Amino acid sequence: MKATFWNGSLSYLVGIGLFLCPLLNKAAPPEFDRTLPACEMSNFATYDPSVVRPLAANLDPSNLFTTVRDSKGTIQHVYRVDGHVHSSDHSGNRSALTDIRQMAEKRKIDALFLTDHMGIKKWPAIKERRFDQGLPPRIFLGVEAGSANGHLGLWGVESNWTGKRIRSFRDLIQFYAKQQPQALRILNHPGWWPVGGRHYRRRNFKDNTGRPKLQAVEIFNGRSLLRFSTLRIVKRWEEFLSSGLKIPLVAGSDAHSHEDVGRVATAVAAASLTPRGLIAGVKDGKTYVTDDASLAFYADQHSIGETIRIRPNDASLSIRVFISSKRGGRLMLFLGKKVIARQEVSAGCHGLETDVDLRPLKGDSYLRIQLLRKELKPPYYSSILKKKIPSTLEDYIGMMSSPIYVDRAPYGDHWQSIQ
């Protein structure tokens, strides 16, 4: 009797398992369809995988993809930029310019923007020593404007800038749009609620008033705790994308010491290593943010920031991803908010290819790449829980791209530039 009971129970459980397994497997995104040869791409100027060459085991795999080619055949250099570096005593960094520059060079940063709160004390020395010219890393002038109410990041301000405190964040945007119209306006650290998160709203990027708005979001901030906020705040960015807003991504170390310079960076495809060139690349959405990995990402012949017009008879898109990293992680391909392919990648360089089925797609969407891994989050004090939170191992975004946009007929009815 007892044996009959257990046999019956076992048969029941096996039946349930056979029923659920296909559902679970169907729910899990598949791996990429094809693996391309390992790669060393010191000059990645094509989407043709035939140019991929073997990677020598003893070479550093970081920062391999230094050029990108768009669907029109235009080739641009991909520069690594730390767009949020503090330098003056007022901003709490007493490091010498030479130390800041040496750390940027060590971490393969091509350019950095000094973004102090009340002016750049070291700017005369920068101009005198021509750190803003010549071989990288170049140092350019920026600012982190505002006070406790909100922090507005600016790339490429003029040397005659003087700090000004303005109480309203929206008035702050208007003031610097008028005083420094050439500068890129960025919402800094939206993962920090008092000075960033409270302004992480659609109306600050676009509304019906026609007034100047934010032009990019610092989705990846290099401070020890804020680095872990990216996984949370990306959800709001996805909502903006769903509403049709093209909001470019940037990153900044927020370094208050030269040791932190270049911990995270914006990789931007640009026509020149100048503030004007870099800002144009960001506005065009030709960026990915990273703390380690290098990326080359193509959908058919289109690269990051471009828009693909899908014809009614188009059934699929060919996706090619080349990634190099010292740390590896879980590489994910998104179509809209859904992960449609994933692959565990080890340290080194990898080439992956897959086909995206467009037939289920009902409207406009976007493609993007994300690299996820586990990192040890440092301990911190929670003002909400009124206690110290111990260090924990958590999911962490180490790299993510701005999108390649998908536009189905009728064309031009969804995507909006915020510039």
Secondary structure, 3 states (H helix, E strand, C coil): CHHHHHHHHHHHHHHHHHHHHHHHHHHCCCECCEEECCCCCCCCCCCCHHHCCCCCCCCCCCCCCCEEECCCCCEEEEEEEEEEECCCHHHCCCCCHHHHHHHHHHCCCCEEEECCCCCCCCHHHHHHHCCCCCCCCEEEEEEEEEECCEEEEEECCCCCCCCCCCCCHHHHHHHHHHHCCCCEEEECCCCCCCCCHHHCCHHHCCCCCCCCCCCEEEEEECCCCHHHHHHHHHHHHHHHHHCCEECCEEEECCECCHHHCCCCEEEEEECCCCHHHHHHHHHCCCEEEECCCEEEEEECCEECCCEEEECCCCCEEEEEEEEEECCCEEEEEEECCEEEEEEEECCEEEEEEEEEECCCCCCCEEEEEEEEEEEEECCEEECCCCEEECCEEEEEEEEEECCEEEEECCCCCCCEECC
